[in-house]
Amino acid sequence: MDAETKTLIPDANVILKDTKLGAASNRYGFYVIKGLTPGNYSLEVQFIGYKKQIFKNLVIATDQTTVIDFFLLQEEWAKDIGCPIIKIN
């Protein structure tokens, strides 16, 4: 989600660092990463025109759903060139 406008960000890359696992957010901003073993992870979220965000020490437990919401800030260069705000219809 855009931190300033609260607009959903579809197709953001959501990656578990140091693994081959990840996902892309859907048109509603949701994503699911399956097949995790319990442990500590770092989650990286990125989308072009926005500053990447990293969540460190994310604890994944057995038989538990972990929800991580992210709010990305737009890069200054993207604001400077007038990148359009994302809108989902």
N, C-alpha and C positions, 0 to 999 in steps of 0.2 A: 504494500500500500504506500502511496505517496505520503510522506510525512507532513507535508504542508496542506495539500488539497484533500487528503483522505480518499483519493481516487485509487481504485484497484489497479494493480500492475499485472496484466496477463503475460505469460511466457518469461517470467523472471527465472533465472537459473538458481536453483537451490542445490548446493553441493556439500556432501560430507567430506571434509578435508581428509587427506591421506587414505581415502577409499576410492573405489570406482562407482560409488553410489550417489545418486542425485535424482532430481526431478525438475520439471518446469511447472510453474504455477499455471492453473487453467484460467479461463476467462473470468472466473469469479475470485481469483486470487488464491485458490486452494491448491495444495500439493500434498502428495503422500510419498514417503520413501519406505519401502518394505524390505524385509530380509536383513534387518539389523540384528546383530548379536548384542547382548547387554554390555554396557561399558560407557566410557567417556568419549565424546566426540566434539569436534568443532564444526559448526555449520556456517557456510558462506552463502550469502545471497547477493546476486548482482544482476543488473539490467543496464543496458547501454543508456548513458545520459544521467545515471545515478551513481552515487558513492556506494561502493560495496560495503556490506555489513557482515561482521563475523561474530557469531555467538560462540564463546569458548566454554569449555567444561560442561557441555550439555550431557546430562546423565540419562542414559536409556536403560530402562529396567525391563525385566521379563514380563510379558503379558500386560503391558501398560502402553497406552497411547500418550504420546508427548506432543503437545501443541506449542508451536513457536510462531508467533505473529511477528512480522517485520514491517518497519516503517523506514523507507529509503528517502534520503535527501537528494535532491537534484544537484548535479554537478554545476559549477558556475559557468563553465563553457557552454553547457546545454541551455542555460538561462540566457546567456549572452547572444546565442544565435537564434533564440526564439523557438526552441524545440516545442512542438505542440504538446499540450496536456493530453494524456491518454484518456479516452472515453470509450466505455463499452456500452453498446446499445442492446 
